[in-house]
């Protein structure tokens, strides 16, 4: 289990700070181009999901994908 738990309340900057390799998932698979934007410092994953048109089910899928990639790296 990873030391830092990814949740809908995690900021995008926190996630990238702990797991830089997740940029590929966030940008490439989900279109979160905000990873390099100042908004990533305060925007949560849930808020980013709304901005990028993801519904609750898709947000949960995103979180699960991120957690699985972290587990694969460990």
PQR file with spaces between the fields and no chain letter, atoms N, CA, C, O and H, PARSE charges and radii, in Angstrom:
ATOM       1  N    UNK     1       0.845   -1.181    0.000 -0.4000 1.5000
ATOM       2  CA   UNK     1       0.000    0.000    0.000 -0.0000 2.0000
ATOM       3  C    UNK     1       0.888    1.241    0.000  0.5500 1.7000
ATOM       4  O    UNK     1       1.842    1.318    0.775 -0.5500 1.4000
ATOM       5  N    UNK     2       0.587    2.207   -0.857 -0.4000 1.5000
ATOM       6  CA   UNK     2       1.419    3.406   -0.922 -0.0000 2.0000
ATOM       7  C    UNK     2       1.343    4.233    0.355  0.5500 1.7000
ATOM       8  O    UNK     2       0.340    4.205    1.068 -0.5500 1.4000
ATOM       9  H    UNK     2      -0.188    2.144   -1.486  0.4000 1.0000
ATOM      10  N    UNK     3       2.412    4.965    0.632 -0.4000 1.5000
ATOM      11  CA   UNK     3       2.468    5.795    1.833 -0.0000 2.0000
ATOM      12  C    UNK     3       1.487    6.958    1.719  0.5500 1.7000
ATOM      13  O    UNK     3       0.879    7.341    2.717 -0.5500 1.4000
ATOM      14  H    UNK     3       3.227    4.987    0.053  0.4000 1.0000
ATOM      15  N    UNK     4       1.323    7.515    0.553 -0.4000 1.5000
ATOM      16  CA   UNK     4       0.407    8.625    0.327 -0.0000 2.0000
ATOM      17  C    UNK     4      -0.835    8.082   -0.359  0.5500 1.7000
ATOM      18  O    UNK     4      -0.745    7.462   -1.419 -0.5500 1.4000
ATOM      19  H    UNK     4       1.818    7.204   -0.259  0.4000 1.0000
ATOM      20  N    UNK     5      -1.976    8.309    0.234 -0.4000 1.5000
ATOM      21  CA   UNK     5      -3.223    7.792   -0.323 -0.0000 2.0000
ATOM      22  C    UNK     5      -3.855    8.811   -1.268  0.5500 1.7000
ATOM      23  O    UNK     5      -4.107    9.952   -0.881 -0.5500 1.4000
ATOM      24  H    UNK     5      -2.049    8.812    1.095  0.4000 1.0000
ATOM      25  N    UNK     6      -4.101    8.406   -2.468 -0.4000 1.5000
ATOM      26  CA   UNK     6      -4.750    9.254   -3.456 -0.0000 2.0000
ATOM      27  C    UNK     6      -6.257    9.197   -3.220  0.5500 1.7000
ATOM      28  O    UNK     6      -6.842    8.119   -3.107 -0.5500 1.4000
ATOM      29  H    UNK     6      -3.896    7.479   -2.783  0.4000 1.0000
ATOM      30  N    UNK     7      -6.869   10.367   -3.149 -0.4000 1.5000
ATOM      31  CA   UNK     7      -8.318   10.432   -2.982 -0.0000 2.0000
ATOM      32  C    UNK     7      -8.869   11.575   -3.823  0.5500 1.7000
ATOM      33  O    UNK     7      -8.110   12.326   -4.436 -0.5500 1.4000
ATOM      34  H    UNK     7      -6.395   11.243   -3.241  0.4000 1.0000
ATOM      35  N    UNK     8     -10.181   11.702   -3.849 -0.4000 1.5000
ATOM      36  CA   UNK     8     -10.808   12.785   -4.604 -0.0000 2.0000
ATOM      37  C    UNK     8     -10.449   14.142   -4.027  0.5500 1.7000
ATOM      38  O    UNK     8     -10.560   15.159   -4.712 -0.5500 1.4000
ATOM      39  H    UNK     8     -10.797   11.092   -3.351  0.4000 1.0000
ATOM      40  N    UNK     9     -10.017   14.166   -2.762 -0.4000 1.5000
ATOM      41  CA   UNK     9      -9.647   15.416   -2.106 -0.0000 2.0000
ATOM      42  C    UNK     9      -8.167   15.758   -2.236  0.5500 1.7000
ATOM      43  O    UNK     9      -7.735   16.811   -1.766 -0.5500 1.4000
ATOM      44  H    UNK     9      -9.926   13.340   -2.206  0.4000 1.0000
ATOM      45  N    UNK    10      -7.392   14.893   -2.861 -0.4000 1.5000
ATOM      46  CA   UNK    10      -5.969   15.162   -3.105 -0.0000 2.0000
ATOM      47  C    UNK    10      -5.854   16.258   -4.151  0.5500 1.7000
ATOM      48  O    UNK    10      -6.603   16.267   -5.128 -0.5500 1.4000
ATOM      49  H    UNK    10      -7.743   14.038   -3.242  0.4000 1.0000
ATOM      50  N    UNK    11      -4.922   17.180   -3.952 -0.4000 1.5000
ATOM      51  CA   UNK    11      -4.703   18.155   -5.013 -0.0000 2.0000
ATOM      52  C    UNK    11      -3.868   17.491   -6.109  0.5500 1.7000
ATOM      53  O    UNK    11      -3.135   16.533   -5.867 -0.5500 1.4000
ATOM      54  H    UNK    11      -4.313   17.173   -3.159  0.4000 1.0000
ATOM      55  N    UNK    12      -4.001   18.017   -7.285 -0.4000 1.5000
ATOM      56  CA   UNK    12      -3.257   17.484   -8.416 -0.0000 2.0000
ATOM      57  C    UNK    12      -1.758   17.629   -8.164  0.5500 1.7000
ATOM      58  O    UNK    12      -0.981   16.733   -8.493 -0.5500 1.4000
ATOM      59  H    UNK    12      -4.597   18.796   -7.482  0.4000 1.0000
ATOM      60  N    UNK    13      -1.354   18.754   -7.584 -0.4000 1.5000
ATOM      61  CA   UNK    13       0.063   18.980   -7.273 -0.0000 2.0000
ATOM      62  C    UNK    13       0.579   17.978   -6.250  0.5500 1.7000
ATOM      63  O    UNK    13       1.715   17.516   -6.363 -0.5500 1.4000
ATOM      64  H    UNK    13      -1.985   19.483   -7.317  0.4000 1.0000
ATOM      65  N    UNK    14      -0.234   17.631   -5.250 -0.4000 1.5000
ATOM      66  CA   UNK    14       0.181   16.630   -4.255 -0.0000 2.0000
ATOM      67  C    UNK    14       0.431   15.284   -4.926  0.5500 1.7000
ATOM      68  O    UNK    14       1.441   14.627   -4.670 -0.5500 1.4000
ATOM      69  H    UNK    14      -1.157   18.006   -5.158  0.4000 1.0000
ATOM      70  N    UNK    15      -0.487   14.890   -5.774 -0.4000 1.5000
ATOM      71  CA   UNK    15      -0.365   13.596   -6.450 -0.0000 2.0000
ATOM      72  C    UNK    15       0.913   13.552   -7.277  0.5500 1.7000
ATOM      73  O    UNK    15       1.684   12.597   -7.184 -0.5500 1.4000
ATOM      74  H    UNK    15      -1.307   15.424   -5.982  0.4000 1.0000
ATOM      75  N    UNK    16       1.140   14.589   -8.091 -0.4000 1.5000
ATOM      76  CA   UNK    16       2.332   14.642   -8.939 -0.0000 2.0000
ATOM      77  C    UNK    16       3.597   14.764   -8.095  0.5500 1.7000
ATOM      78  O    UNK    16       4.639   14.218   -8.457 -0.5500 1.4000
ATOM      79  H    UNK    16       0.513   15.364   -8.167  0.4000 1.0000
ATOM      80  N    UNK    17       3.512   15.471   -6.985 -0.4000 1.5000
ATOM      81  CA   UNK    17       4.664   15.601   -6.094 -0.0000 2.0000
ATOM      82  C    UNK    17       5.106   14.268   -5.525  0.5500 1.7000
ATOM      83  O    UNK    17       6.301   14.008   -5.387 -0.5500 1.4000
ATOM      84  H    UNK    17       2.665   15.915   -6.691  0.4000 1.0000
ATOM      85  N    UNK    18       4.141   13.425   -5.193 -0.4000 1.5000
ATOM      86  CA   UNK    18       4.460   12.103   -4.649 -0.0000 2.0000
ATOM      87  C    UNK    18       4.770   11.086   -5.748  0.5500 1.7000
ATOM      88  O    UNK    18       5.635   10.226   -5.578 -0.5500 1.4000
ATOM      89  H    UNK    18       3.170   13.636   -5.305  0.4000 1.0000
ATOM      90  N    UNK    19       4.070   11.186   -6.860 -0.4000 1.5000
ATOM      91  CA   UNK    19       4.186   10.200   -7.936 -0.0000 2.0000
ATOM      92  C    UNK    19       4.289   10.905   -9.289  0.5500 1.7000
ATOM      93  O    UNK    19       3.311   10.941  -10.036 -0.5500 1.4000
ATOM      94  H    UNK    19       3.367   11.884   -6.998  0.4000 1.0000
ATOM      95  N    UNK    20       5.448   11.461   -9.616 -0.4000 1.5000
ATOM      96  CA   UNK    20       5.605   12.227  -10.867 -0.0000 2.0000
ATOM      97  C    UNK    20       5.236   11.446  -12.128  0.5500 1.7000
ATOM      98  O    UNK    20       4.801   12.040  -13.115 -0.5500 1.4000
ATOM      99  H    UNK    20       6.242   11.431   -9.010  0.4000 1.0000
ATOM     100  N    UNK    21       5.402   10.151  -12.108 -0.4000 1.5000
ATOM     101  CA   UNK    21       5.106    9.333  -13.281 -0.0000 2.0000
ATOM     102  C    UNK    21       3.611    9.269  -13.593  0.5500 1.7000
ATOM     103  O    UNK    21       3.228    8.782  -14.657 -0.5500 1.4000
ATOM     104  H    UNK    21       5.756    9.668  -11.307  0.4000 1.0000
ATOM     105  N    UNK    22       2.768    9.749  -12.693 -0.4000 1.5000
ATOM     106  CA   UNK    22       1.332    9.748  -12.950 -0.0000 2.0000
ATOM     107  C    UNK    22       0.893   10.875  -13.879  0.5500 1.7000
ATOM     108  O    UNK    22      -0.273   10.940  -14.268 -0.5500 1.4000
ATOM     109  H    UNK    22       3.079   10.145  -11.829  0.4000 1.0000
ATOM     110  N    UNK    23       1.819   11.761  -14.237 -0.4000 1.5000
ATOM     111  CA   UNK    23       1.508   12.811  -15.206 -0.0000 2.0000
ATOM     112  C    UNK    23       1.005   12.177  -16.498  0.5500 1.7000
ATOM     113  O    UNK    23       0.069   12.686  -17.114 -0.5500 1.4000
ATOM     114  H    UNK    23       2.766   11.708  -13.921  0.4000 1.0000
ATOM     115  N    UNK    24       1.612   11.079  -16.908 -0.4000 1.5000
ATOM     116  CA   UNK    24       1.205   10.402  -18.142 -0.0000 2.0000
ATOM     117  C    UNK    24      -0.264    9.981  -18.104  0.5500 1.7000
ATOM     118  O    UNK    24      -0.973   10.094  -19.104 -0.5500 1.4000
ATOM     119  H    UNK    24       2.372   10.665  -16.407  0.4000 1.0000
ATOM     120  N    UNK    25      -0.710    9.499  -16.957 -0.4000 1.5000
ATOM     121  CA   UNK    25      -2.108    9.086  -16.807 -0.0000 2.0000
ATOM     122  C    UNK    25      -3.011   10.312  -16.813  0.5500 1.7000
ATOM     123  O    UNK    25      -4.000   10.364  -17.545 -0.5500 1.4000
ATOM     124  H    UNK    25      -0.134    9.407  -16.145  0.4000 1.0000
ATOM     125  N    UNK    26      -2.664   11.294  -15.992 -0.4000 1.5000
ATOM     126  CA   UNK    26      -3.517   12.464  -15.858 -0.0000 2.0000
ATOM     127  C    UNK    26      -3.644   13.243  -17.166  0.5500 1.7000
ATOM     128  O    UNK    26      -4.740   13.670  -17.530 -0.5500 1.4000
ATOM     129  H    UNK    26      -1.861   11.252  -15.397  0.4000 1.0000
ATOM     130  N    UNK    27      -2.542   13.426  -17.864 -0.4000 1.5000
ATOM     131  CA   UNK    27      -2.568   14.193  -19.112 -0.0000 2.0000
ATOM     132  C    UNK    27      -2.974   13.305  -20.283  0.5500 1.7000
ATOM     133  O    UNK    27      -3.912   13.620  -21.015 -0.5500 1.4000
ATOM     134  H    UNK    27      -1.652   13.079  -17.568  0.4000 1.0000
ATOM     135  N    UNK    28      -2.267   12.201  -20.453 -0.4000 1.5000
ATOM     136  CA   UNK    28      -2.464   11.353  -21.625 -0.0000 2.0000
ATOM     137  C    UNK    28      -3.779   10.614  -21.678  0.5500 1.7000
ATOM     138  O    UNK    28      -4.366   10.461  -22.749 -0.5500 1.4000
ATOM     139  H    UNK    28      -1.505   11.945  -19.858  0.4000 1.0000
ATOM     140  N    UNK    29      -4.251   10.152  -20.523 -0.4000 1.5000
ATOM     141  CA   UNK    29      -5.465    9.341  -20.518 -0.0000 2.0000
ATOM     142  C    UNK    29      -6.721   10.112  -20.119  0.5500 1.7000
ATOM     143  O    UNK    29      -7.831    9.732  -20.490 -0.5500 1.4000
ATOM     144  H    UNK    29      -3.774   10.277  -19.653  0.4000 1.0000
ATOM     145  N    UNK    30      -6.541   11.196  -19.360 -0.4000 1.5000
ATOM     146  CA   UNK    30      -7.704   11.917  -18.844 -0.0000 2.0000
ATOM     147  C    UNK    30      -7.733   13.395  -19.215  0.5500 1.7000
ATOM     148  O    UNK    30      -8.672   14.096  -18.837 -0.5500 1.4000
ATOM     149  H    UNK    30      -5.638   11.504  -19.058  0.4000 1.0000
ATOM     150  N    UNK    31      -6.744   13.883  -19.936 -0.4000 1.5000
ATOM     151  CA   UNK    31      -6.760   15.256  -20.414 -0.0000 2.0000
ATOM     152  C    UNK    31      -6.573   16.332  -19.365  0.5500 1.7000
ATOM     153  O    UNK    31      -6.962   17.480  -19.581 -0.5500 1.4000
ATOM     154  H    UNK    31      -5.982   13.313  -20.242  0.4000 1.0000
ATOM     155  N    UNK    32      -5.984   15.982  -18.233 -0.4000 1.5000
ATOM     156  CA   UNK    32      -5.735   16.949  -17.163 -0.0000 2.0000
ATOM     157  C    UNK    32      -4.460   17.733  -17.475  0.5500 1.7000
ATOM     158  O    UNK    32      -3.418   17.511  -16.858 -0.5500 1.4000
ATOM     159  H    UNK    32      -5.668   15.050  -18.057  0.4000 1.0000
ATOM     160  N    UNK    33      -4.551   18.633  -18.422 -0.4000 1.5000
ATOM     161  CA   UNK    33      -3.391   19.419  -18.823 -0.0000 2.0000
ATOM     162  C    UNK    33      -3.006   20.449  -17.763  0.5500 1.7000
ATOM     163  O    UNK    33      -2.008   21.156  -17.903 -0.5500 1.4000
ATOM     164  H    UNK    33      -5.397   18.814  -18.923  0.4000 1.0000
ATOM     165  N    UNK    34      -3.799   20.523  -16.718 -0.4000 1.5000
ATOM     166  CA   UNK    34      -3.554   21.487  -15.642 -0.0000 2.0000
ATOM     167  C    UNK    34      -2.413   21.066  -14.721  0.5500 1.7000
ATOM     168  O    UNK    34      -2.099   21.788  -13.774 -0.5500 1.4000
ATOM     169  H    UNK    34      -4.609   19.949  -16.604  0.4000 1.0000
ATOM     170  N    UNK    35      -1.792   19.932  -14.968 -0.4000 1.5000
ATOM     171  CA   UNK    35      -0.716   19.483  -14.083 -0.0000 2.0000
ATOM     172  C    UNK    35       0.425   20.484  -14.012  0.5500 1.7000
ATOM     173  O    UNK    35       1.144   20.531  -13.014 -0.5500 1.4000
ATOM     174  H    UNK    35      -2.047   19.346  -15.736  0.4000 1.0000
ATOM     175  N    UNK    36       0.600   21.277  -15.046 -0.4000 1.5000
ATOM     176  CA   UNK    36       1.656   22.279  -15.050 -0.0000 2.0000
ATOM     177  C    UNK    36       1.143   23.678  -14.760  0.5500 1.7000
ATOM     178  O    UNK    36       1.897   24.648  -14.838 -0.5500 1.4000
ATOM     179  H    UNK    36       0.016   21.238  -15.857  0.4000 1.0000
ATOM     180  N    UNK    37      -0.111   23.784  -14.433 -0.4000 1.5000
ATOM     181  CA   UNK    37      -0.761   25.071  -14.214 -0.0000 2.0000
ATOM     182  C    UNK    37      -0.761   25.416  -12.721  0.5500 1.7000
ATOM     183  O    UNK    37      -0.723   24.528  -11.870 -0.5500 1.4000
ATOM     184  H    UNK    37      -0.723   22.995  -14.370  0.4000 1.0000
ATOM     185  N    UNK    38      -0.803   26.714  -12.417 -0.4000 1.5000
ATOM     186  CA   UNK    38      -0.845   27.131  -11.021 -0.0000 2.0000
ATOM     187  C    UNK    38      -2.075   26.578  -10.304  0.5500 1.7000
ATOM     188  O    UNK    38      -2.038   26.386   -9.089 -0.5500 1.4000
ATOM     189  H    UNK    38      -0.833   27.435  -13.109  0.4000 1.0000
ATOM     190  N    UNK    39      -3.154   26.321  -11.026 -0.4000 1.5000
ATOM     191  CA   UNK    39      -4.383   25.798  -10.421 -0.0000 2.0000
ATOM     192  C    UNK    39      -4.175   24.426   -9.791  0.5500 1.7000
ATOM     193  O    UNK    39      -4.905   24.047   -8.875 -0.5500 1.4000
ATOM     194  H    UNK    39      -3.184   26.477  -12.013  0.4000 1.0000
ATOM     195  N    UNK    40      -3.190   23.685  -10.274 -0.4000 1.5000
ATOM     196  CA   UNK    40      -2.958   22.336   -9.736 -0.0000 2.0000
ATOM     197  C    UNK    40      -2.542   22.369   -8.275  0.5500 1.7000
ATOM     198  O    UNK    40      -2.648   21.362   -7.575 -0.5500 1.4000
ATOM     199  H    UNK    40      -2.598   23.994  -11.019  0.4000 1.0000
ATOM     200  N    UNK    41      -2.069   23.518   -7.810 -0.4000 1.5000
ATOM     201  CA   UNK    41      -1.654   23.652   -6.411 -0.0000 2.0000
ATOM     202  C    UNK    41      -2.832   23.577   -5.458  0.5500 1.7000
ATOM     203  O    UNK    41      -2.688   23.111   -4.328 -0.5500 1.4000
ATOM     204  H    UNK    41      -1.983   24.337   -8.379  0.4000 1.0000
ATOM     205  N    UNK    42      -4.007   24.033   -5.906 -0.4000 1.5000
ATOM     206  CA   UNK    42      -5.154   24.062   -5.013 -0.0000 2.0000
ATOM     207  C    UNK    42      -6.363   23.285   -5.529  0.5500 1.7000
ATOM     208  O    UNK    42      -7.316   23.054   -4.785 -0.5500 1.4000
ATOM     209  H    UNK    42      -4.125   24.411   -6.825  0.4000 1.0000
ATOM     210  N    UNK    43      -6.329   22.888   -6.780 -0.4000 1.5000
ATOM     211  CA   UNK    43      -7.449   22.158   -7.358 -0.0000 2.0000
ATOM     212  C    UNK    43      -7.374   20.683   -6.967  0.5500 1.7000
ATOM     213  O    UNK    43      -6.354   20.028   -7.181 -0.5500 1.4000
ATOM     214  H    UNK    43      -5.555   23.076   -7.385  0.4000 1.0000
ATOM     215  N    UNK    44      -8.458   20.169   -6.395 -0.4000 1.5000
ATOM     216  CA   UNK    44      -8.486   18.759   -6.030 -0.0000 2.0000
ATOM     217  C    UNK    44      -8.795   17.913   -7.257  0.5500 1.7000
ATOM     218  O    UNK    44      -9.224   18.419   -8.293 -0.5500 1.4000
ATOM     219  H    UNK    44      -9.287   20.701   -6.221  0.4000 1.0000
ATOM     220  N    UNK    45      -8.570   16.639   -7.116 -0.4000 1.5000
ATOM     221  CA   UNK    45      -8.876   15.714   -8.205 -0.0000 2.0000
ATOM     222  C    UNK    45     -10.367   15.792   -8.552  0.5500 1.7000
ATOM     223  O    UNK    45     -10.733   15.762   -9.727 -0.5500 1.4000
ATOM     224  H    UNK    45      -8.221   16.228   -6.274  0.4000 1.0000
ATOM     225  N    UNK    46     -11.223   15.892   -7.536 -0.4000 1.5000
ATOM     226  CA   UNK    46     -12.663   15.988   -7.773 -0.0000 2.0000
ATOM     227  C    UNK    46     -13.011   17.267   -8.527  0.5500 1.7000
ATOM     228  O    UNK    46     -13.828   17.237   -9.448 -0.5500 1.4000
ATOM     229  H    UNK    46     -10.926   15.916   -6.582  0.4000 1.0000
ATOM     230  N    UNK    47     -12.406   18.381   -8.152 -0.4000 1.5000
ATOM     231  CA   UNK    47     -12.657   19.647   -8.842 -0.0000 2.0000
ATOM     232  C    UNK    47     -12.151   19.593  -10.280  0.5500 1.7000
ATOM     233  O    UNK    47     -12.809   20.089  -11.195 -0.5500 1.4000
ATOM     234  H    UNK    47     -11.743   18.406   -7.404  0.4000 1.0000
ATOM     235  N    UNK    48     -10.995   18.997  -10.472 -0.4000 1.5000
ATOM     236  CA   UNK    48     -10.459   18.830  -11.815 -0.0000 2.0000
ATOM     237  C    UNK    48     -11.347   17.956  -12.670  0.5500 1.7000
ATOM     238  O    UNK    48     -11.500   18.197  -13.868 -0.5500 1.4000
ATOM     239  H    UNK    48     -10.460   18.595   -9.729  0.4000 1.0000
ATOM     240  N    UNK    49     -11.930   16.946  -12.061 -0.4000 1.5000
ATOM     241  CA   UNK    49     -12.823   16.049  -12.787 -0.0000 2.0000
ATOM     242  C    UNK    49     -14.040   16.809  -13.311  0.5500 1.7000
ATOM     243  O    UNK    49     -14.465   16.605  -14.448 -0.5500 1.4000
ATOM     244  H    UNK    49     -11.805   16.751  -11.088  0.4000 1.0000
ATOM     245  N    UNK    50     -14.593   17.679  -12.484 -0.4000 1.5000
ATOM     246  CA   UNK    50     -15.745   18.476  -12.907 -0.0000 2.0000
ATOM     247  C    UNK    50     -15.363   19.369  -14.079  0.5500 1.7000
ATOM     248  O    UNK    50     -16.079   19.436  -15.078 -0.5500 1.4000
ATOM     249  H    UNK    50     -14.248   17.845  -11.560  0.4000 1.0000
ATOM     250  N    UNK    51     -14.227   20.056  -13.952 -0.4000 1.5000
ATOM     251  CA   UNK    51     -13.760   20.964  -15.004 -0.0000 2.0000
ATOM     252  C    UNK    51     -13.539   20.215  -16.317  0.5500 1.7000
ATOM     253  O    UNK    51     -13.772   20.754  -17.398 -0.5500 1.4000
ATOM     254  H    UNK    51     -13.645   20.002  -13.140  0.4000 1.0000
ATOM     255  N    UNK    52     -13.089   18.975  -16.209 -0.4000 1.5000
ATOM     256  CA   UNK    52     -12.779   18.190  -17.406 -0.0000 2.0000
ATOM     257  C    UNK    52     -13.930   17.282  -17.839  0.5500 1.7000
ATOM     258  O    UNK    52     -13.752   16.417  -18.696 -0.5500 1.4000
ATOM     259  H    UNK    52     -12.899   18.537  -15.330  0.4000 1.0000
ATOM     260  N    UNK    53     -15.115   17.482  -17.243 -0.4000 1.5000
ATOM     261  CA   UNK    53     -16.313   16.787  -17.700 -0.0000 2.0000
ATOM     262  C    UNK    53     -16.457   15.346  -17.256  0.5500 1.7000
ATOM     263  O    UNK    53     -17.228   14.597  -17.857 -0.5500 1.4000
ATOM     264  H    UNK    53     -15.259   18.185  -16.547  0.4000 1.0000
ATOM     265  N    UNK    54     -15.740   14.935  -16.221 -0.4000 1.5000
ATOM     266  CA   UNK    54     -15.867   13.571  -15.724 -0.0000 2.0000
ATOM     267  C    UNK    54     -17.008   13.496  -14.712  0.5500 1.7000
ATOM     268  O    UNK    54     -17.181   14.400  -13.895 -0.5500 1.4000
ATOM     269  H    UNK    54     -15.114   15.543  -15.733  0.4000 1.0000
ATOM     270  N    UNK    55     -17.777   12.425  -14.770 -0.4000 1.5000
ATOM     271  CA   UNK    55     -18.825   12.217  -13.773 -0.0000 2.0000
ATOM     272  C    UNK    55     -18.241   11.449  -12.584  0.5500 1.7000
ATOM     273  O    UNK    55     -17.061   11.101  -12.585 -0.5500 1.4000
ATOM     274  H    UNK    55     -17.637   11.690  -15.434  0.4000 1.0000
ATOM     275  N    UNK    56     -19.067   11.188  -11.578 -0.4000 1.5000
ATOM     276  CA   UNK    56     -18.579   10.523  -10.360 -0.0000 2.0000
ATOM     277  C    UNK    56     -17.983    9.146  -10.643  0.5500 1.7000
ATOM     278  O    UNK    56     -16.969    8.772  -10.053 -0.5500 1.4000
ATOM     279  H    UNK    56     -20.027   11.470  -11.578  0.4000 1.0000
ATOM     280  N    UNK    57     -18.602    8.404  -11.532 -0.4000 1.5000
ATOM     281  CA   UNK    57     -18.113    7.066  -11.881 -0.0000 2.0000
ATOM     282  C    UNK    57     -16.742    7.156  -12.557  0.5500 1.7000
ATOM     283  O    UNK    57     -15.841    6.371  -12.261 -0.5500 1.4000
ATOM     284  H    UNK    57     -19.425    8.708  -12.012  0.4000 1.0000
ATOM     285  N    UNK    58     -16.598    8.111  -13.456 -0.4000 1.5000
ATOM     286  CA   UNK    58     -15.322    8.295  -14.149 -0.0000 2.0000
ATOM     287  C    UNK    58     -14.239    8.781  -13.191  0.5500 1.7000
ATOM     288  O    UNK    58     -13.074    8.412  -13.340 -0.5500 1.4000
ATOM     289  H    UNK    58     -17.329    8.749  -13.697  0.4000 1.0000
ATOM     290  N    UNK    59     -14.607    9.598  -12.216 -0.4000 1.5000
ATOM     291  CA   UNK    59     -13.653   10.034  -11.196 -0.0000 2.0000
ATOM     292  C    UNK    59     -13.155    8.840  -10.398  0.5500 1.7000
ATOM     293  O    UNK    59     -11.956    8.724  -10.142 -0.5500 1.4000
ATOM     294  H    UNK    59     -15.554    9.897  -12.095  0.4000 1.0000
ATOM     295  N    UNK    60     -14.055    7.957  -10.004 -0.4000 1.5000
ATOM     296  CA   UNK    60     -13.653    6.759   -9.256 -0.0000 2.0000
ATOM     297  C    UNK    60     -12.746    5.876  -10.113  0.5500 1.7000
ATOM     298  O    UNK    60     -11.790    5.289   -9.607 -0.5500 1.4000
ATOM     299  H    UNK    60     -15.029    8.052  -10.212  0.4000 1.0000
ATOM     300  N    UNK    61     -13.044    5.783  -11.406 -0.4000 1.5000
ATOM     301  CA   UNK    61     -12.198    5.015  -12.332 -0.0000 2.0000
ATOM     302  C    UNK    61     -10.799    5.634  -12.414  0.5500 1.7000
ATOM     303  O    UNK    61      -9.797    4.920  -12.416 -0.5500 1.4000
ATOM     304  H    UNK    61     -13.821    6.260  -11.818  0.4000 1.0000
ATOM     305  N    UNK    62     -10.743    6.960  -12.482 -0.4000 1.5000
ATOM     306  CA   UNK    62      -9.461    7.665  -12.513 -0.0000 2.0000
ATOM     307  C    UNK    62      -8.660    7.379  -11.254  0.5500 1.7000
ATOM     308  O    UNK    62      -7.474    7.059  -11.331 -0.5500 1.4000
ATOM     309  H    UNK    62     -11.558    7.540  -12.480  0.4000 1.0000
ATOM     310  N    UNK    63      -9.295    7.491  -10.104 -0.4000 1.5000
ATOM     311  CA   UNK    63      -8.606    7.228   -8.838 -0.0000 2.0000
ATOM     312  C    UNK    63      -8.082    5.800   -8.816  0.5500 1.7000
ATOM     313  O    UNK    63      -6.937    5.568   -8.427 -0.5500 1.4000
ATOM     314  H    UNK    63     -10.258    7.751  -10.042  0.4000 1.0000
ATOM     315  N    UNK    64      -8.902    4.847   -9.228 -0.4000 1.5000
ATOM     316  CA   UNK    64      -8.485    3.449   -9.246 -0.0000 2.0000
ATOM     317  C    UNK    64      -7.306    3.246  -10.190  0.5500 1.7000
ATOM     318  O    UNK    64      -6.375    2.511   -9.862 -0.5500 1.4000
ATOM     319  H    UNK    64      -9.832    5.036   -9.543  0.4000 1.0000
ATOM     320  N    UNK    65      -7.332    3.881  -11.347 -0.4000 1.5000
ATOM     321  CA   UNK    65      -6.225    3.783  -12.296 -0.0000 2.0000
ATOM     322  C    UNK    65      -4.942    4.325  -11.679  0.5500 1.7000
ATOM     323  O    UNK    65      -3.884    3.706  -11.795 -0.5500 1.4000
ATOM     324  H    UNK    65      -8.089    4.478  -11.614  0.4000 1.0000
ATOM     325  N    UNK    66      -5.035    5.481  -11.025 -0.4000 1.5000
ATOM     326  CA   UNK    66      -3.859    6.076  -10.386 -0.0000 2.0000
ATOM     327  C    UNK    66      -3.298    5.154   -9.309  0.5500 1.7000
ATOM     328  O    UNK    66      -2.088    4.937   -9.243 -0.5500 1.4000
ATOM     329  H    UNK    66      -5.895    5.983  -10.931  0.4000 1.0000
ATOM     330  N    UNK    67      -4.168    4.614   -8.471 -0.4000 1.5000
ATOM     331  CA   UNK    67      -3.729    3.719   -7.396 -0.0000 2.0000
ATOM     332  C    UNK    67      -3.073    2.459   -7.980  0.5500 1.7000
ATOM     333  O    UNK    67      -2.049    2.000   -7.474 -0.5500 1.4000
ATOM     334  H    UNK    67      -5.151    4.791   -8.525  0.4000 1.0000
ATOM     335  N    UNK    68      -3.658    1.910   -9.029 -0.4000 1.5000
ATOM     336  CA   UNK    68      -3.072    0.717   -9.662 -0.0000 2.0000
ATOM     337  C    UNK    68      -1.694    1.002  -10.228  0.5500 1.7000
ATOM     338  O    UNK    68      -0.792    0.173  -10.101 -0.5500 1.4000
ATOM     339  H    UNK    68      -4.491    2.283   -9.440  0.4000 1.0000
ATOM     340  N    UNK    69      -1.510    2.174  -10.859 -0.4000 1.5000
ATOM     341  CA   UNK    69      -0.182    2.526  -11.402 -0.0000 2.0000
ATOM     342  C    UNK    69       0.835    2.665  -10.295  0.5500 1.7000
ATOM     343  O    UNK    69       1.986    2.260  -10.460 -0.5500 1.4000
ATOM     344  H    UNK    69      -2.242    2.847  -10.963  0.4000 1.0000
ATOM     345  N    UNK    70       0.437    3.230   -9.170 -0.4000 1.5000
ATOM     346  CA   UNK    70       1.347    3.352   -8.021 -0.0000 2.0000
ATOM     347  C    UNK    70       1.730    1.963   -7.532  0.5500 1.7000
ATOM     348  O    UNK    70       2.900    1.698   -7.257 -0.5500 1.4000
ATOM     349  H    UNK    70      -0.498    3.560   -9.036  0.4000 1.0000
ATOM     350  N    UNK    71       0.756    1.083   -7.423 -0.4000 1.5000
ATOM     351  CA   UNK    71       1.033   -0.280   -6.962 -0.0000 2.0000
ATOM     352  C    UNK    71       1.958   -1.012   -7.917  0.5500 1.7000
ATOM     353  O    UNK    71       2.806   -1.791   -7.481 -0.5500 1.4000
ATOM     354  H    UNK    71      -0.195    1.297   -7.646  0.4000 1.0000
ATOM     355  N    UNK    72       1.808   -0.776   -9.206 -0.4000 1.5000
ATOM     356  CA   UNK    72       2.681   -1.402  -10.198 -0.0000 2.0000
ATOM     357  C    UNK    72       4.117   -0.922  -10.067  0.5500 1.7000
ATOM     358  O    UNK    72       5.051   -1.686  -10.313 -0.5500 1.4000
ATOM     359  H    UNK    72       1.119   -0.144   -9.560  0.4000 1.0000
ATOM     360  N    UNK    73       4.303    0.325   -9.684 -0.4000 1.5000
ATOM     361  CA   UNK    73       5.638    0.902   -9.537 -0.0000 2.0000
ATOM     362  C    UNK    73       6.343    0.396   -8.283  0.5500 1.7000
ATOM     363  O    UNK    73       7.572    0.359   -8.224 -0.5500 1.4000
ATOM     364  H    UNK    73       3.545    0.946   -9.485  0.4000 1.0000
ATOM     365  N    UNK    74       5.564    0.012   -7.291 -0.4000 1.5000
ATOM     366  CA   UNK    74       6.153   -0.444   -6.008 -0.0000 2.0000
ATOM     367  C    UNK    74       6.455   -1.910   -5.982  0.5500 1.7000
ATOM     368  O    UNK    74       6.947   -2.421   -4.976 -0.5500 1.4000
ATOM     369  H    UNK    74       4.566    0.043   -7.338  0.4000 1.0000
